[in-house]
Amino acid sequence: MPHRTAPPPAVTEQVEALPMDIETMRESARRLLADDAEVPSPEELEILTLRLRGHMMLAIPEVETAAGRLPKDDIPRYCALACVGEARMRLNLEPGRTLPAGIAHAQRLARSVNALCDHVMNLGGAHS
């Protein structure tokens, strides 16, 4: 007779327990924003764009949680939530059809990733 064990924790529970990898997020952003950044191929750009979107999807709730611990009239809270609003708006935008338009779109996502990382660190998020 097979031995039954408790079901594994839900995936969301496992993800919530892990700290964000801020350095990896910033490295992804640097790939597009560094002064000496090389122009990515269309395939690389697609991967980078998806990676940046994923980073944003992880960072947005972290920033919201950290900002939610601050008083409602706190300026860092207001700035963090404004950053979240802009990041959400950028997640809803589609990249252009040309490589330069796609790069510009990905660079905007990269700037949002950097800003979200700044807010996570400044507000004591990332399960710190």
C-alpha positions in Angstrom: 0.0 0.0 0.0 1.5 3.4 -1.0 2.4 5.7 1.9 0.6 9.1 1.8 2.4 12.3 2.7 1.2 15.8 3.1 0.7 17.6 -0.2 3.5 20.0 -1.1 3.0 23.7 -0.3 1.3 25.7 -3.0 3.7 27.3 -5.4 2.7 30.8 -4.3 3.7 29.9 -0.7 7.1 28.7 -1.9 7.7 31.9 -4.0 6.6 34.2 -1.2 9.1 32.7 1.2 12.1 33.4 -1.1 13.8 36.9 -1.2 13.9 38.8 -4.4 17.2 38.6 -6.3 17.8 42.3 -6.6 21.3 41.9 -8.1 19.9 39.7 -10.9 17.1 42.2 -11.6 19.6 45.0 -11.8 21.9 43.0 -14.0 19.0 42.4 -16.5 18.4 46.1 -16.5 22.1 47.0 -17.0 22.1 44.7 -20.1 20.0 47.4 -21.9 20.9 50.6 -20.0 24.7 50.5 -19.7 26.6 53.1 -21.7 28.4 50.3 -23.5 25.4 48.0 -23.9 25.5 46.0 -27.1 22.4 46.0 -29.4 20.6 42.7 -28.7 19.5 40.4 -31.5 15.7 40.2 -31.9 15.8 36.8 -30.1 17.9 38.2 -27.2 15.5 41.2 -27.0 12.5 39.0 -26.7 14.1 37.1 -23.8 15.3 40.2 -22.1 11.8 41.8 -22.4 10.1 38.7 -20.9 12.7 38.6 -18.1 12.2 42.3 -17.3 8.4 41.8 -17.2 8.8 38.9 -14.9 11.1 40.9 -12.6 8.5 43.7 -12.5 5.7 41.2 -11.7 7.7 40.0 -8.7 8.8 43.5 -7.5 5.4 45.3 -7.8 3.7 43.4 -4.9 6.9 43.7 -2.8 6.9 47.5 -3.2 3.2 47.7 -2.5 3.6 45.6 0.7 6.6 47.7 1.9 4.8 51.0 1.1 1.7 49.8 2.8 3.6 49.7 6.1 4.2 53.4 5.9 1.7 56.2 7.0 -0.7 57.2 4.3 0.7 60.8 4.1 4.4 59.6 3.9 6.2 60.9 0.9 8.3 57.7 0.3 5.0 55.8 0.3 3.5 58.1 -2.3 6.7 57.9 -4.5 6.8 54.1 -4.3 3.1 53.7 -5.2 3.5 56.2 -8.1 6.4 54.0 -9.3 4.1 50.9 -9.1 1.4 52.7 -11.1 3.9 53.6 -13.8 5.3 50.0 -13.8 1.9 48.6 -14.2 1.2 50.9 -17.1 4.4 49.9 -18.8 3.5 46.2 -18.4 0.3 46.9 -20.4 2.2 48.5 -23.3 3.1 46.5 -26.4 6.6 46.8 -27.9 6.9 48.3 -31.4 7.4 46.1 -34.4 10.9 47.3 -35.3 14.1 46.4 -33.4 14.7 50.0 -32.3 11.1 50.3 -31.0 11.4 47.0 -29.2 14.7 48.1 -27.6 13.2 51.4 -26.5 10.3 49.5 -24.9 12.6 47.1 -23.1 14.7 50.1 -21.9 11.6 51.6 -20.3 10.9 48.3 -18.6 14.5 48.2 -17.4 14.2 51.7 -15.9 11.0 50.5 -14.1 12.9 47.5 -12.8 15.7 49.7 -11.4 13.2 52.0 -9.8 11.2 49.2 -8.2 14.5 47.7 -6.9 15.4 51.1 -5.4 12.0 51.2 -3.6 12.3 47.7 -2.4 15.7 48.5 -0.9 14.7 51.9 0.5 11.5 50.6 2.1 13.0 47.5 3.6 11.2 45.1 1.4 12.4 41.8 -0.2 11.8 39.9 3.1 14.5 41.8 4.9 
